[in-house]
Amino acid sequence: MKKIGVLLIALVVLASCGSESKDDRLTKLENLKQQREDLTAEINALEADLIAEGIIVKDKSISVKIQEVDTVEFNSYLEIQGTVDGEENVIATGKTMGVANGVYVKEGQQVYAGQVLASMDASVLQQSLAELQNQYDFLVDIYNRQKSLWEQNIGSEMQYLQAKNNMESMDKRIATVKQQIAMNYITSPINGRVEEVNLKVGSSVSPGIPAFRVVNFSKVKVEAEVSEAYTDNIKVGNTVLIEFPDLSLETEAKLDFVGKYINPNNRSFQVECKLAPEKGMEYRANMMAVMKINNYTNPKAIVIPLNVILSSSKGDYVFVVVSKDKKQFVETRYVKKGEIYKGNVEIVEGLEKGDKVVTQGFNNLKDGSQIKIIE
């Protein structure tokens, strides 16, 4: 019990010492704060006296950066996504129903217009053609005999005309069967490269069902759809910058086609431009391309960064530098914006060539603020 009592007394003494130490630090903190306030008041009073006596001059100017306005060529572009296609990109399909018994090309193969790509069984028609050909040969012989007799004034004119009519009728029947046989062959409509083969031996063929795709990339174009809101600005001949994001390539072209038809589903019209051959460049169908169509040009425009324009209830304004008594100040200048492109804006009213517009530090300014221009 005696040991416990001694321990409790020691703990009480330590606690009181800690409390006393904590109280000393709080007192010290309050004293330092008071000293700081006294020093600040003394500094301010002394500075005010020195300024009043003209011994020191307090600089009240605000540091800013400026841009001197000049007239430059300003171009605005409408950026839309387009796709690459061949000038000739066609589907070859069957002209009649049947079953393919031969496919004669493969993907990537170059073909010429009229080349047979696939065929269907036409053996029955071939037999009919052979029979008709035999009959035709017989009728030609009869006609020649009747013609010879008629020229010698032997026989009747009716016999001659009947022989001629029979021969010509059979010739037309043969032509019809040949056309039917030709319909059993799928041919290439153009010179080009086979890009798709959707047919195999034994597959059913029907008119309108794509069997082959043939593309001619000797002439390449980029096509896209443009909102009808730009109808007045998009014309044939407009300059187009075409960017291929996947190839890090940009080329220039002209609009060759501007559609007159507005698609009622998306309220847009078609535009196209042809691509000039690029050395080492191999275009592919449906390759993505960004078309930047020049829809506005001003050769002598006043252009400033868009982010330097501020707004108020009276309108848009900027701060312009003015000089007075060898000092520089700013004044509020209300402006009217024109076209905007990539962070720059055309100013159509409010600024003139040679004006100096504040581009940095304008958030701390007001009309009449004194400034210091920094580089």
C-alpha positions as YAML, in Angstrom:
chain: A
units: angstrom
residues:
- id: 1
  name: MET
  ca: [0.00, 0.00, 0.00]
- id: 2
  name: LYS
  ca: [2.85, 2.36, 0.80]
- id: 3
  name: LYS
  ca: [4.42, 1.66, -2.67]
- id: 4
  name: ILE
  ca: [1.11, 2.38, -4.42]
- id: 5
  name: GLY
  ca: [0.74, 5.67, -2.59]
- id: 6
  name: VAL
  ca: [4.25, 6.78, -3.65]
- id: 7
  name: LEU
  ca: [3.50, 5.88, -7.30]
- id: 8
  name: LEU
  ca: [0.29, 7.94, -7.31]
- id: 9
  name: ILE
  ca: [2.07, 10.97, -5.90]
- id: 10
  name: ALA
  ca: [4.74, 10.70, -8.67]
- id: 11
  name: LEU
  ca: [2.07, 10.58, -11.39]
- id: 12
  name: VAL
  ca: [0.34, 13.67, -10.05]
- id: 13
  name: VAL
  ca: [3.63, 15.58, -10.02]
- id: 14
  name: LEU
  ca: [4.41, 14.59, -13.64]
- id: 15
  name: ALA
  ca: [0.92, 15.59, -14.83]
- id: 16
  name: SER
  ca: [1.19, 18.98, -13.21]
- id: 17
  name: CYS
  ca: [4.61, 19.52, -14.84]
- id: 18
  name: GLY
  ca: [3.23, 18.61, -18.29]
- id: 19
  name: SER
  ca: [0.29, 20.96, -17.81]
- id: 20
  name: GLU
  ca: [2.59, 23.74, -16.76]
- id: 21
  name: SER
  ca: [4.84, 23.15, -19.84]
- id: 22
  name: LYS
  ca: [1.78, 23.27, -22.17]
- id: 23
  name: ASP
  ca: [0.59, 26.51, -20.57]
- id: 24
  name: ASP
  ca: [4.03, 28.10, -21.15]
- id: 25
  name: ARG
  ca: [3.89, 27.36, -24.93]
- id: 26
  name: LEU
  ca: [0.42, 28.85, -25.29]
- id: 27
  name: THR
  ca: [1.59, 31.98, -23.55]
- id: 28
  name: LYS
  ca: [4.63, 32.19, -25.81]
- id: 29
  name: LEU
  ca: [2.43, 31.82, -28.94]
- id: 30
  name: GLU
  ca: [0.16, 34.67, -27.83]
- id: 31
  name: ASN
  ca: [3.15, 36.89, -27.13]
- id: 32
  name: LEU
  ca: [4.61, 36.24, -30.62]
- id: 33
  name: LYS
  ca: [1.30, 37.04, -32.29]
- id: 34
  name: GLN
  ca: [1.09, 40.30, -30.44]
- id: 35
  name: GLN
  ca: [4.64, 41.17, -31.47]
- id: 36
  name: ARG
  ca: [3.81, 40.45, -35.10]
- id: 37
  name: GLU
  ca: [0.77, 42.73, -34.99]
- id: 38
  name: ASP
  ca: [2.80, 45.49, -33.41]
- id: 39
  name: LEU
  ca: [5.54, 45.16, -36.06]
- id: 40
  name: THR
  ca: [3.02, 45.15, -38.91]
- id: 41
  name: ALA
  ca: [1.35, 48.29, -37.60]
- id: 42
  name: GLU
  ca: [4.72, 49.98, -37.17]
- id: 43
  name: ILE
  ca: [5.81, 49.00, -40.72]
- id: 44
  name: ASN
  ca: [2.59, 50.27, -42.26]
- id: 45
  name: ALA
  ca: [2.78, 53.56, -40.38]
- id: 46
  name: LEU
  ca: [6.40, 54.13, -41.37]
- id: 47
  name: GLU
  ca: [5.71, 53.21, -45.02]
- id: 48
  name: ALA
  ca: [2.77, 55.62, -45.12]
- id: 49
  name: ASP
  ca: [4.95, 58.47, -43.79]
- id: 50
  name: LEU
  ca: [7.69, 57.79, -46.32]
- id: 51
  name: ILE
  ca: [5.19, 57.65, -49.23]
- id: 52
  name: ALA
  ca: [3.55, 60.89, -48.07]
- id: 53
  name: GLU
  ca: [6.94, 62.62, -47.97]
- id: 54
  name: GLY
  ca: [7.79, 61.24, -51.46]
- id: 55
  name: ILE
  ca: [10.84, 59.40, -50.19]
- id: 56
  name: ILE
  ca: [9.56, 56.10, -51.64]
- id: 57
  name: VAL
  ca: [7.04, 55.48, -54.44]
- id: 58
  name: LYS
  ca: [4.77, 52.48, -54.20]
- id: 59
  name: ASP
  ca: [4.31, 50.66, -57.52]
- id: 60
  name: LYS
  ca: [0.60, 50.02, -58.03]
- id: 61
  name: SER
  ca: [0.92, 48.70, -61.59]
- id: 62
  name: ILE
  ca: [-0.21, 45.20, -62.57]
- id: 63
  name: SER
  ca: [2.10, 43.00, -64.63]
- id: 64
  name: VAL
  ca: [0.59, 41.88, -67.94]
- id: 65
  name: LYS
  ca: [1.53, 40.46, -71.33]
- id: 66
  name: ILE
  ca: [0.21, 41.96, -74.53]
- id: 67
  name: GLN
  ca: [-0.23, 41.20, -78.24]
- id: 68
  name: GLU
  ca: [-0.07, 43.89, -80.89]
- id: 69
  name: VAL
  ca: [-2.92, 43.53, -83.35]
- id: 70
  name: ASP
  ca: [-2.07, 43.04, -87.02]
- id: 71
  name: THR
  ca: [-4.01, 42.02, -90.12]
- id: 72
  name: VAL
  ca: [-3.44, 38.41, -91.15]
- id: 73
  name: GLU
  ca: [-5.13, 35.84, -93.36]
- id: 74
  name: PHE
  ca: [-7.75, 34.00, -91.35]
- id: 75
  name: ASN
  ca: [-9.20, 30.68, -92.47]
- id: 76
  name: SER
  ca: [-11.99, 28.77, -90.83]
- id: 77
  name: TYR
  ca: [-12.47, 25.06, -91.48]
- id: 78
  name: LEU
  ca: [-15.38, 22.71, -90.98]
- id: 79
  name: GLU
  ca: [-14.01, 19.41, -89.67]
- id: 80
  name: ILE
  ca: [-16.00, 16.28, -90.47]
- id: 81
  name: GLN
  ca: [-15.21, 12.58, -90.62]
- id: 82
  name: GLY
  ca: [-15.15, 10.93, -94.02]
- id: 83
  name: THR
  ca: [-14.11, 7.65, -95.60]
- id: 84
  name: VAL
  ca: [-11.89, 6.67, -98.51]
- id: 85
  name: ASP
  ca: [-13.36, 4.88, -101.48]
- id: 86
  name: GLY
  ca: [-12.41, 4.05, -105.02]
- id: 87
  name: GLU
  ca: [-13.89, 6.12, -107.82]
- id: 88
  name: GLU
  ca: [-15.31, 2.80, -109.00]
- id: 89
  name: ASN
  ca: [-16.45, 0.44, -106.25]
- id: 90
  name: VAL
  ca: [-19.03, -2.01, -107.57]
- id: 91
  name: ILE
  ca: [-20.78, -5.24, -106.69]
- id: 92
  name: ALA
  ca: [-20.89, -8.08, -109.23]
- id: 93
  name: THR
  ca: [-23.97, -10.27, -108.88]
- id: 94
  name: GLY
  ca: [-25.80, -12.97, -110.78]
- id: 95
  name: LYS
  ca: [-28.44, -12.11, -113.38]
- id: 96
  name: THR
  ca: [-30.47, -15.26, -112.89]
- id: 97
  name: MET
  ca: [-31.03, -17.93, -110.26]
- id: 98
  name: GLY
  ca: [-28.85, -21.02, -110.24]
- id: 99
  name: VAL
  ca: [-26.07, -22.96, -108.56]
- id: 100
  name: ALA
  ca: [-22.42, -21.96, -108.98]
- id: 101
  name: ASN
  ca: [-20.34, -24.63, -110.66]
- id: 102
  name: GLY
  ca: [-17.17, -22.58, -111.03]
- id: 103
  name: VAL
  ca: [-15.44, -19.66, -109.25]
- id: 104
  name: TYR
  ca: [-12.47, -18.42, -111.26]
- id: 105
  name: VAL
  ca: [-10.97, -15.57, -109.21]
- id: 106
  name: LYS
  ca: [-9.79, -14.97, -105.67]
- id: 107
  name: GLU
  ca: [-9.48, -11.93, -103.43]
- id: 108
  name: GLY
  ca: [-6.71, -9.55, -104.42]
- id: 109
  name: GLN
  ca: [-6.71, -10.60, -108.07]
- id: 110
  name: GLN
  ca: [-6.70, -7.96, -110.81]
- id: 111
  name: VAL
  ca: [-9.53, -8.37, -113.33]
- id: 112
  name: TYR
  ca: [-10.69, -6.59, -116.47]
- id: 113
  name: ALA
  ca: [-14.16, -5.46, -117.50]
- id: 114
  name: GLY
  ca: [-16.15, -8.41, -118.86]
- id: 115
  name: GLN
  ca: [-13.91, -11.07, -117.33]
- id: 116
  name: VAL
  ca: [-15.84, -14.13, -116.10]
- id: 117
  name: LEU
  ca: [-15.68, -14.36, -112.30]
- id: 118
  name: ALA
  ca: [-18.00, -17.35, -111.80]
- id: 119
  name: SER
  ca: [-20.42, -19.54, -113.72]
- id: 120
  name: MET
  ca: [-23.60, -21.56, -113.15]
- id: 121
  name: ASP
  ca: [-24.74, -24.79, -114.77]
- id: 122
  name: ALA
  ca: [-26.13, -23.97, -118.23]
- id: 123
  name: SER
  ca: [-25.87, -27.44, -119.82]
- id: 124
  name: VAL
  ca: [-29.59, -27.58, -120.69]
- id: 125
  name: LEU
  ca: [-29.39, -24.25, -122.47]
- id: 126
  name: GLN
  ca: [-26.23, -25.34, -124.26]
- id: 127
  name: GLN
  ca: [-28.05, -28.39, -125.61]
- id: 128
  name: SER
  ca: [-30.97, -26.24, -126.72]
- id: 129
  name: LEU
  ca: [-28.51, -23.92, -128.45]
- id: 130
  name: ALA
  ca: [-26.90, -26.82, -130.29]
- id: 131
  name: GLU
  ca: [-30.29, -28.03, -131.55]
- id: 132
  name: LEU
  ca: [-31.28, -24.54, -132.64]
- id: 133
  name: GLN
  ca: [-27.98, -24.12, -134.42]
- id: 134
  name: ASN
  ca: [-28.60, -27.28, -136.44]
- id: 135
  name: GLN
  ca: [-32.06, -26.04, -137.38]
- id: 136
  name: TYR
  ca: [-30.63, -22.68, -138.30]
- id: 137
  name: ASP
  ca: [-28.02, -24.22, -140.57]
- id: 138
  name: PHE
  ca: [-30.81, -26.18, -142.31]
- id: 139
  name: LEU
  ca: [-32.96, -23.07, -142.71]
- id: 140
  name: VAL
  ca: [-29.99, -21.10, -144.09]
- id: 141
  name: ASP
  ca: [-29.50, -23.79, -146.72]
- id: 142
  name: ILE
  ca: [-33.19, -23.67, -147.69]
- id: 143
  name: TYR
  ca: [-33.06, -19.88, -147.85]
- id: 144
  name: ASN
  ca: [-30.01, -19.88, -150.10]
- id: 145
  name: ARG
  ca: [-31.68, -22.35, -152.47]
- id: 146
  name: GLN
  ca: [-34.89, -20.35, -152.62]
- id: 147
  name: LYS
  ca: [-32.93, -17.15, -153.15]
- id: 148
  name: SER
  ca: [-31.00, -18.70, -156.05]
- id: 149
  name: LEU
  ca: [-34.23, -19.93, -157.67]
- id: 150
  name: TRP
  ca: [-35.92, -16.57, -157.16]
- id: 151
  name: GLU
  ca: [-33.02, -14.77, -158.80]
- id: 152
  name: GLN
  ca: [-33.56, -17.10, -161.81]
- id: 153
  name: ASN
  ca: [-37.30, -16.30, -161.77]
- id: 154
  name: ILE
  ca: [-38.06, -19.85, -160.70]
- id: 155
  name: GLY
  ca: [-40.60, -20.50, -157.95]
- id: 156
  name: SER
  ca: [-42.86, -18.06, -156.15]
- id: 157
  name: GLU
  ca: [-41.95, -14.97, -154.15]
- id: 158
  name: MET
  ca: [-43.94, -16.37, -151.24]
- id: 159
  name: GLN
  ca: [-41.64, -19.39, -150.98]
- id: 160
  name: TYR
  ca: [-38.60, -17.12, -150.98]
- id: 161
  name: LEU
  ca: [-40.00, -14.83, -148.32]
- id: 162
  name: GLN
  ca: [-41.11, -17.77, -146.19]
- id: 163
  name: ALA
  ca: [-37.60, -19.26, -146.26]
- id: 164
  name: LYS
  ca: [-36.08, -15.88, -145.34]
- id: 165
  name: ASN
  ca: [-38.51, -15.38, -142.46]
- id: 166
  name: ASN
  ca: [-37.85, -18.87, -141.06]
- id: 167
  name: MET
  ca: [-34.11, -18.27, -141.16]
- id: 168
  name: GLU
  ca: [-34.31, -14.86, -139.44]
- id: 169
  name: SER
  ca: [-36.72, -16.15, -136.78]
- id: 170
  name: MET
  ca: [-34.36, -18.96, -135.92]
- id: 171
  name: ASP
  ca: [-31.44, -16.51, -135.76]
- id: 172
  name: LYS
  ca: [-33.33, -14.45, -133.19]
- id: 173
  name: ARG
  ca: [-34.17, -17.55, -131.15]
- id: 174
  name: ILE
  ca: [-30.48, -18.45, -131.11]
- id: 175
  name: ALA
  ca: [-29.58, -14.92, -129.93]
- id: 176
  name: THR
  ca: [-32.14, -15.21, -127.12]
- id: 177
  name: VAL
  ca: [-30.74, -18.53, -125.93]
- id: 178
  name: LYS
  ca: [-27.20, -17.11, -126.05]
- id: 179
  name: GLN
  ca: [-28.33, -14.24, -123.82]
- id: 180
  name: GLN
  ca: [-29.87, -16.75, -121.43]
- id: 181
  name: ILE
  ca: [-26.60, -18.67, -121.36]
- id: 182
  name: ALA
  ca: [-24.64, -15.43, -120.76]
- id: 183
  name: MET
  ca: [-26.83, -14.73, -117.74]
- id: 184
  name: ASN
  ca: [-25.37, -17.85, -116.16]
- id: 185
  name: TYR
  ca: [-21.96, -16.18, -116.01]
- id: 186
  name: ILE
  ca: [-21.01, -13.47, -113.48]
- id: 187
  name: THR
  ca: [-18.62, -10.99, -115.08]
- id: 188
  name: SER
  ca: [-16.65, -8.02, -113.78]
- id: 189
  name: PRO
  ca: [-18.33, -4.69, -114.61]
- id: 190
  name: ILE
  ca: [-15.02, -2.75, -114.45]
- id: 191
  name: ASN
  ca: [-11.26, -3.04, -114.53]
- id: 192
  name: GLY
  ca: [-10.08, -3.37, -110.96]
- id: 193
  name: ARG
  ca: [-9.14, -5.56, -108.05]
- id: 194
  name: VAL
  ca: [-11.32, -8.24, -106.46]
- id: 195
  name: GLU
  ca: [-11.82, -7.23, -102.83]
- id: 196
  name: GLU
  ca: [-14.56, -9.65, -101.78]
- id: 197
  name: VAL
  ca: [-15.54, -13.14, -102.90]
- id: 198
  name: ASN
  ca: [-18.83, -14.22, -101.37]
- id: 199
  name: LEU
  ca: [-19.40, -17.27, -103.56]
- id: 200
  name: LYS
  ca: [-18.26, -20.89, -103.49]
- id: 201
  name: VAL
  ca: [-18.83, -23.80, -105.82]
- id: 202
  name: GLY
  ca: [-22.24, -25.23, -105.00]
- id: 203
  name: SER
  ca: [-23.56, -21.96, -103.56]
- id: 204
  name: SER
  ca: [-26.94, -20.66, -104.67]
- id: 205
  name: VAL
  ca: [-26.91, -17.56, -106.85]
- id: 206
  name: SER
  ca: [-29.74, -15.06, -106.98]
- id: 207
  name: PRO
  ca: [-30.07, -11.67, -108.67]
- id: 208
  name: GLY
  ca: [-29.26, -8.80, -106.30]
- id: 209
  name: ILE
  ca: [-27.26, -10.95, -103.85]
- id: 210
  name: PRO
  ca: [-23.60, -9.68, -103.79]
- id: 211
  name: ALA
  ca: [-21.22, -12.27, -105.14]
- id: 212
  name: PHE
  ca: [-18.05, -10.22, -105.73]
- id: 213
  name: ARG
  ca: [-16.81, -6.71, -104.95]
- id: 214
  name: VAL
  ca: [-14.48, -5.14, -107.49]
- id: 215
  name: VAL
  ca: [-12.73, -1.85, -106.72]
- id: 216
  name: ASN
  ca: [-10.69, 0.34, -109.02]
- id: 217
  name: PHE
  ca: [-8.25, 2.41, -106.93]
- id: 218
  name: SER
  ca: [-6.54, 4.12, -109.83]
- id: 219
  name: LYS
  ca: [-8.86, 7.00, -108.89]
- id: 220
  name: VAL
  ca: [-9.51, 7.52, -105.19]
- id: 221
  name: LYS
  ca: [-11.98, 9.81, -103.45]
- id: 222
  name: VAL
  ca: [-12.99, 10.81, -99.92]
- id: 223
  name: GLU
  ca: [-16.67, 11.19, -99.21]
- id: 224
  name: ALA
  ca: [-18.58, 12.48, -96.19]
- id: 225
  name: GLU
  ca: [-21.92, 13.89, -95.09]
- id: 226
  name: VAL
  ca: [-22.32, 17.54, -94.07]
- id: 227
  name: SER
  ca: [-25.12, 19.06, -92.01]
- id: 228
  name: GLU
  ca: [-27.56, 21.16, -94.01]
- id: 229
  name: ALA
  ca: [-26.69, 24.08, -91.67]
- id: 230
  name: TYR
  ca: [-23.57, 24.62, -93.81]
- id: 231
  name: THR
  ca: [-25.38, 24.67, -97.16]
- id: 232
  name: ASP
  ca: [-24.41, 28.28, -97.93]
- id: 233
  name: ASN
  ca: [-20.73, 27.81, -97.04]
- id: 234
  name: ILE
  ca: [-19.92, 24.54, -98.80]
- id: 235
  name: LYS
  ca: [-19.35, 24.91, -102.53]
- id: 236
  name: VAL
  ca: [-17.62, 22.97, -105.31]
- id: 237
  name: GLY
  ca: [-13.99, 24.11, -105.44]
- id: 238
  name: ASN
  ca: [-13.57, 24.78, -101.70]
- id: 239
  name: THR
  ca: [-10.12, 23.85, -100.40]
- id: 240
  name: VAL
  ca: [-10.07, 20.70, -98.27]
- id: 241
  name: LEU
  ca: [-7.30, 19.55, -95.96]
- id: 242
  name: ILE
  ca: [-7.55, 15.77, -95.62]
- id: 243
  name: GLU
  ca: [-5.93, 14.14, -92.62]
- id: 244
  name: PHE
  ca: [-5.40, 10.40, -92.21]
- id: 245
  name: PRO
  ca: [-5.02, 9.88, -88.43]
- id: 246
  name: ASP
  ca: [-3.74, 6.33, -88.72]
- id: 247
  name: LEU
  ca: [-1.05, 7.30, -91.24]
- id: 248
  name: SER
  ca: [0.10, 10.68, -89.86]
- id: 249
  name: LEU
  ca: [-0.52, 12.12, -93.32]
- id: 250
  name: GLU
  ca: [-2.26, 15.30, -94.44]
- id: 251
  name: THR
  ca: [-2.90, 16.27, -98.05]
- id: 252
  name: GLU
  ca: [-4.79, 19.04, -99.81]
- id: 253
  name: ALA
  ca: [-7.59, 18.66, -102.35]
- id: 254
  name: LYS
  ca: [-10.62, 20.47, -103.77]
- id: 255
  name: LEU
  ca: [-14.30, 19.67, -103.36]
- id: 256
  name: ASP
  ca: [-15.36, 18.00, -106.62]
- id: 257
  name: PHE
  ca: [-18.94, 17.21, -105.70]
- id: 258
  name: VAL
  ca: [-21.52, 18.82, -103.42]
- id: 259
  name: GLY
  ca: [-24.85, 17.05, -103.26]
- id: 260
  name: LYS
  ca: [-28.13, 18.81, -103.95]
- id: 261
  name: TYR
  ca: [-30.13, 16.21, -102.04]
- id: 262
  name: ILE
  ca: [-30.77, 16.53, -98.30]
- id: 263
  name: ASN
  ca: [-31.10, 13.16, -96.59]
- id: 264
  name: PRO
  ca: [-34.36, 13.45, -94.59]
- id: 265
  name: ASN
  ca: [-33.13, 10.93, -92.01]
- id: 266
  name: ASN
  ca: [-30.13, 12.93, -90.78]
- id: 267
  name: ARG
  ca: [-30.59, 16.30, -92.56]
- id: 268
  name: SER
  ca: [-27.24, 16.12, -94.33]
- id: 269
  name: PHE
  ca: [-25.90, 16.18, -97.89]
- id: 270
  name: GLN
  ca: [-23.05, 14.35, -99.61]
- id: 271
  name: VAL
  ca: [-19.65, 15.88, -100.45]
- id: 272
  name: GLU
  ca: [-16.72, 14.28, -102.28]
- id: 273
  name: CYS
  ca: [-13.21, 15.18, -103.31]
- id: 274
  name: LYS
  ca: [-10.70, 13.25, -105.39]
- id: 275
  name: LEU
  ca: [-7.29, 12.39, -104.00]
- id: 276
  name: ALA
  ca: [-4.09, 12.93, -105.93]
- id: 277
  name: PRO
  ca: [-1.67, 9.96, -105.93]
- id: 278
  name: GLU
  ca: [0.75, 10.05, -103.02]
- id: 279
  name: LYS
  ca: [4.18, 8.48, -103.43]
- id: 280
  name: GLY
  ca: [4.39, 5.34, -101.31]
- id: 281
  name: MET
  ca: [0.78, 5.74, -100.19]
- id: 282
  name: GLU
  ca: [-1.67, 2.89, -100.63]
- id: 283
  name: TYR
  ca: [-5.25, 3.91, -99.95]
- id: 284
  name: ARG
  ca: [-7.81, 1.38, -98.76]
- id: 285
  name: ALA
  ca: [-11.58, 1.33, -99.04]
- id: 286
  name: ASN
  ca: [-13.39, 2.68, -95.95]
- id: 287
  name: MET
  ca: [-10.16, 4.11, -94.50]
- id: 288
  name: MET
  ca: [-11.03, 6.90, -92.05]
- id: 289
  name: ALA
  ca: [-10.17, 10.45, -93.06]
- id: 290
  name: VAL
  ca: [-10.80, 13.83, -91.41]
- id: 291
  name: MET
  ca: [-11.97, 16.40, -93.94]
- id: 292
  name: LYS
  ca: [-11.25, 20.02, -93.05]
- id: 293
  name: ILE
  ca: [-13.32, 22.04, -95.51]
- id: 294
  name: ASN
  ca: [-12.37, 25.69, -95.85]
- id: 295
  name: ASN
  ca: [-15.72, 27.43, -95.38]
- id: 296
  name: TYR
  ca: [-14.46, 30.98, -94.68]
- id: 297
  name: THR
  ca: [-11.43, 33.07, -95.65]
- id: 298
  name: ASN
  ca: [-10.53, 36.69, -94.82]
- id: 299
  name: PRO
  ca: [-7.16, 37.77, -96.26]
- id: 300
  name: LYS
  ca: [-6.94, 40.83, -93.97]
- id: 301
  name: ALA
  ca: [-8.51, 39.87, -90.67]
- id: 302
  name: ILE
  ca: [-7.81, 41.09, -87.13]
- id: 303
  name: VAL
  ca: [-7.35, 37.94, -85.08]
- id: 304
  name: ILE
  ca: [-6.80, 37.49, -81.35]
- id: 305
  name: PRO
  ca: [-6.93, 34.54, -78.95]
- id: 306
  name: LEU
  ca: [-10.50, 33.68, -78.00]
- id: 307
  name: ASN
  ca: [-9.67, 33.31, -74.30]
- id: 308
  name: VAL
  ca: [-8.71, 37.00, -73.88]
- id: 309
  name: ILE
  ca: [-12.28, 38.12, -74.55]
- id: 310
  name: LEU
  ca: [-14.34, 38.85, -71.44]
- id: 311
  name: SER
  ca: [-18.09, 39.26, -71.19]
- id: 312
  name: SER
  ca: [-20.38, 41.66, -69.37]
- id: 313
  name: SER
  ca: [-24.01, 42.71, -69.56]
- id: 314
  name: LYS
  ca: [-22.97, 45.24, -72.22]
- id: 315
  name: GLY
  ca: [-21.27, 42.67, -74.42]
- id: 316
  name: ASP
  ca: [-17.85, 41.18, -75.16]
- id: 317
  name: TYR
  ca: [-14.77, 43.26, -74.42]
- id: 318
  name: VAL
  ca: [-10.98, 43.20, -74.16]
- id: 319
  name: PHE
  ca: [-8.42, 45.39, -72.39]
- id: 320
  name: VAL
  ca: [-6.39, 47.63, -74.69]
- id: 321
  name: VAL
  ca: [-3.20, 49.43, -73.63]
- id: 322
  name: VAL
  ca: [-3.18, 53.27, -73.63]
- id: 323
  name: SER
  ca: [-0.38, 55.63, -72.61]
- id: 324
  name: LYS
  ca: [-0.77, 58.70, -70.40]
- id: 325
  name: ASP
  ca: [1.97, 60.82, -68.77]
- id: 326
  name: LYS
  ca: [4.58, 58.26, -69.70]
- id: 327
  name: LYS
  ca: [2.59, 55.62, -67.86]
- id: 328
  name: GLN
  ca: [0.58, 52.77, -69.28]
- id: 329
  name: PHE
  ca: [-3.00, 52.00, -68.44]
- id: 330
  name: VAL
  ca: [-5.77, 49.83, -69.89]
- id: 331
  name: GLU
  ca: [-9.17, 50.76, -71.19]
- id: 332
  name: THR
  ca: [-12.17, 48.58, -71.85]
- id: 333
  name: ARG
  ca: [-12.82, 48.06, -75.57]
- id: 334
  name: TYR
  ca: [-16.05, 46.37, -76.64]
- id: 335
  name: VAL
  ca: [-15.66, 44.09, -79.67]
- id: 336
  name: LYS
  ca: [-17.77, 42.11, -82.09]
- id: 337
  name: LYS
  ca: [-16.68, 38.55, -82.86]
- id: 338
  name: GLY
  ca: [-16.66, 36.96, -86.29]
- id: 339
  name: GLU
  ca: [-15.57, 33.42, -87.19]
- id: 340
  name: ILE
  ca: [-13.84, 31.20, -84.63]
- id: 341
  name: TYR
  ca: [-11.33, 28.46, -85.36]
- id: 342
  name: LYS
  ca: [-8.90, 26.56, -83.14]
- id: 343
  name: GLY
  ca: [-8.82, 29.03, -80.26]
- id: 344
  name: ASN
  ca: [-8.55, 32.14, -82.43]
- id: 345
  name: VAL
  ca: [-11.35, 34.57, -83.22]
- id: 346
  name: GLU
  ca: [-11.83, 37.14, -85.95]
- id: 347
  name: ILE
  ca: [-12.71, 40.62, -84.64]
- id: 348
  name: VAL
  ca: [-14.97, 42.46, -87.06]
- id: 349
  name: GLU
  ca: [-15.57, 45.56, -84.89]
- id: 350
  name: GLY
  ca: [-13.77, 47.27, -81.99]
- id: 351
  name: LEU
  ca: [-10.09, 46.78, -82.80]
- id: 352
  name: GLU
  ca: [-7.71, 48.26, -85.34]
- id: 353
  name: LYS
  ca: [-4.27, 47.39, -86.60]
- id: 354
  name: GLY
  ca: [-1.65, 48.48, -84.05]
- id: 355
  name: ASP
  ca: [-3.86, 48.14, -80.95]
- id: 356
  name: LYS
  ca: [-2.21, 46.35, -78.05]
- id: 357
  name: VAL
  ca: [-4.46, 43.79, -76.40]
- id: 358
  name: VAL
  ca: [-3.76, 42.31, -72.97]
- id: 359
  name: THR
  ca: [-3.38, 38.55, -73.29]
- id: 360
  name: GLN
  ca: [-2.20, 37.61, -69.78]
- id: 361
  name: GLY
  ca: [-2.99, 39.14, -66.40]
- id: 362
  name: PHE
  ca: [-6.33, 40.59, -67.54]
- id: 363
  name: ASN
  ca: [-8.28, 38.88, -64.74]
- id: 364
  name: ASN
  ca: [-6.90, 41.42, -62.21]
- id: 365
  name: LEU
  ca: [-7.65, 44.47, -64.35]
- id: 366
  name: LYS
  ca: [-10.43, 47.00, -64.49]
- id: 367
  name: ASP
  ca: [-10.97, 50.00, -66.70]
- id: 368
  name: GLY
  ca: [-8.14, 52.50, -66.01]
- id: 369
  name: SER
  ca: [-5.79, 50.08, -64.21]
- id: 370
  name: GLN
  ca: [-2.13, 50.93, -64.41]
- id: 371
  name: ILE
  ca: [-0.05, 48.15, -65.93]
- id: 372
  name: LYS
  ca: [3.51, 47.04, -66.39]
- id: 373
  name: ILE
  ca: [4.20, 45.13, -69.58]
- id: 374
  name: ILE
  ca: [6.44, 42.09, -69.26]
- id: 375
  name: GLU
  ca: [7.87, 39.93, -71.99]
...
